[in-house]
């Protein structure tokens, strides 16, 4: 467990505590709404009554400032600046403000989400002596090189990779996204100071359930009645495939004809995606493109009959955890996924609840689509849900995360 800071050590664990949580995302980003806030609520449940969580966010649009978004949860928003010379000013501002926050609010633990935010957390831990926790511990520096965003010789990679090693040695507790991260950390970072827990991206199983499947009002509104719907929630490019996804969709259209429709839940606009569609000869009317608040995602995602997780199969993706897979599984959707993505590709293959692409060409797309077609023909919607949903309950249940936070913060 994480004990209170020295100036609070005499108070014991029954006294209110103050936790500083650092992210590198904006408050409205899905990575905060779906991947951070639910866990902060779990942490708040195991903290003593009257405790406060201070959440740091970096905003591209929203104004900086402090606000209480829920009882016991304060958001401290700072202006985001992309990596570069000007970013050092942003980092200095965040560090100085957090130092004042730590001292002014008797912060006793620094809890950073992912290693980019962990860079800030590591510095603050060194300066204040407060224990450091790294959550969603996975390789980021090498991932940025693998997807072509950074150069291995560049300053950004060298700084973050050095910091990831330092964070691994400084952190009192590490919470990884996949089991393989333990071996990666030992191989790449050497000595790891604290225990490594494993917490895949969990899902609110009450919000994503069979009741969200094929909402008749939404089906009619979007003109999807009688359609076989493929759904993808996410972005294109970077760590995700782009043109390859539309080549797969072309093959799906060849198999299922005009009955097949694609629902893209993405921040990309139709105009941004039109070049991909045109290159594969796909009519734009077979696509519905929507960017919806996360609260609406279950209703929209539930319109699907099958789903896609097109993460690029680069080595570091073995240690990540796609949020969308747990959401797809919770809704009972069979998934087409690329190989070696977290533990998910293996689970999908072993449980027979989707298809793993073993190549990115028409022949391999055809094999994967044939597998999905067999699942859809062999099971009605309820039977397929009953087969896939237990996988979400086993691997993506919030009870797993709560047990970890209880072991760290519980009395």
Secondary structure as UniProt FT lines:
FT   HELIX           6..11
FT   TURN            13..14
FT   STRAND          18..22
FT   TURN            27..28
FT   HELIX           30..33
FT   TURN            34..36
FT   HELIX           37..46
FT   TURN            49..50
FT   STRAND          52..59
FT   STRAND          65..70
FT   TURN            71..72
FT   STRAND          73..79
FT   TURN            85..86
FT   HELIX           87..104
FT   TURN            105..106
FT   STRAND          109..113
FT   HELIX           114..128
FT   STRAND          131..137
FT   HELIX           141..146
FT   TURN            147..148
FT   TURN            152..153
FT   HELIX           155..170
FT   STRAND          173..176
FT   TURN            179..180
FT   HELIX           181..188
FT   STRAND          195..198
FT   TURN            205..207
FT   HELIX           210..212
FT   TURN            213..214
FT   HELIX           216..222
FT   TURN            225..226
FT   STRAND          228..233
FT   TURN            238..239
FT   HELIX           243..256
FT   HELIX           257..259
FT   STRAND          260..265
FT   HELIX           270..279
FT   TURN            280..281
FT   HELIX           284..286
FT   STRAND          287..290
FT   HELIX           294..301
FT   TURN            302..303
FT   STRAND          306..309
FT   HELIX           315..319
FT   HELIX           323..331
FT   STRAND          334..338
FT   TURN            342..343
FT   HELIX           344..351
FT   STRAND          354..357
FT   HELIX           362..378
FT   HELIX           381..395
FT   HELIX           398..409
//
